[in-house]
């Protein structure tokens, strides 16, 4: 693997042909893998967008890989657990420090200022979400794993067919759940919902040296967490924060701010893991707090140990994202009461955009409440801004491509080709829409074109012929010319290894499970889902075997 890795590194760095690429290549030749991951490109050290992009891309080709020597899966998981425990200790300290404000025990002049700040923040939250949530709400299925469902079996029929799990504080939700088709199927196969203590810790890849900590929620908790999160999202949209399309809004504002310097972008480290229980109780109306607390998991199982949580909710909880947005918006508005969400204040999870004159006050308030602004991703000066996956230098998109593995199989080479192409054109794919993140950069495209050409050469001829638009994801090579076939008024695009749309039928689920799944609909749009009416989901697949490869055709109009 080391030989393949070294060949990959030398090939990518030779294509970039910049000073940072030379540094990375020399380090790789001498086995200095950990030093490569520590390389950092500071925007203030570069004069223009292109030189900065090449430097960050040189490092990103290596630092994001999950197969770097000296850092195996167990090492990355151990680092994630250590960081998770550090966050729990930080939350414990924050809970202790903030508890006196819960019981009105603060009496110093500085405490009076904190009370005043909290009063403004509470008032803003009340204006955004109201005094209380609805009496009942519909649950939703998410795309992730739960305590009952492994990561490989997470379709809606899978979740309906498994044993439902819940925490004791969510016992009340068995009443509305008992009237669902999900409950009817569970009763028909004589399964009984099972009480569990809390969620289960797991990790997902992040960088070569550390994984991202997450948690698998009990299935019933997660079902109603997502429903309550959707209500929060709707009320936040009415208040001016559109979380349904907020990612693109943040990218656009970050792009404008990098050119004008008017706004600062603030990013937090481990935001969900550092939101302590006391802060949520301090800020939210009582009815909202009770509803959220009844669905949160009070414990997390890490390996064979169970920890009582000092944080309010983990990453993986169905309402954590909306709760983060609400709390951070309130903190920002308490720093600047005249700020208007969606006008001069933008919050999307832990990505915050505020006018530069309020940035220092917002950062100080966030630190007081136990959060950790990430200095590497927080910018209020200079030509660079970053938010929601969009990096901009003087208005030019400079987000590098970060592969998570050295490509070797056809699907990996397709993903590599498409990722390099998006970086070269400064585009991204969000919610099945191709978004241009800056003006075209011919010089960057010429530099990276040799890598896309190499990726194509690594593919067998028949797979190389699978060419189509970006909305089809990595089922095709993204090209201007598509490989299409027409039958009457319907066109078909050739794709590589398409997923079957009839997964529930093929895997032999009970009829009652399929019926219950139909009531909830698909929870995650497939990459070939309809986009502006041009790519409807094909009713059938023309799948044929060809030299061991699965090829098919997707209908479009």
Secondary structure by P-SEA (a helix, b strand, c coil): caaaaaaaaaaaaaaaccaaaaaaaaaaaacaaaaaaabbbbccccccaaaaaaaaaaaaacccccccccccaaaaaaaaaaaaaaaaaaaaaaaaaaccccccccccaaaaaaaaaaaaaaaaaaaccccccccbbbbbcccccccccccccccaaaaaacbbbbccccccaaaaaaacaaaaaaaaabbbbbbccbbbbbbccccccbbbbbbbccaaaaaaaaaaaaaaaaaaaaacccccaaaaaaaaaaaaaaacccbbbbbbccccccccaaaaaacccaaaaaaaaaccccbbbccccccccccccccccccaaaaaaaaaaaaaaaacccccccccccccccbbbccccaaaaaaaaaaaaccccccccccccccccccccccccccccbbbbbbccccccaaaaaaaaaaaaaaaacccccccbbbbcccccaaaaaaaaaaaaaaaaacccccccccccccccccccccccccccccccbbbbbbcccccccccccccccaaaaaaaaaacccccccccccccccccccccccccccccccbbbbcc
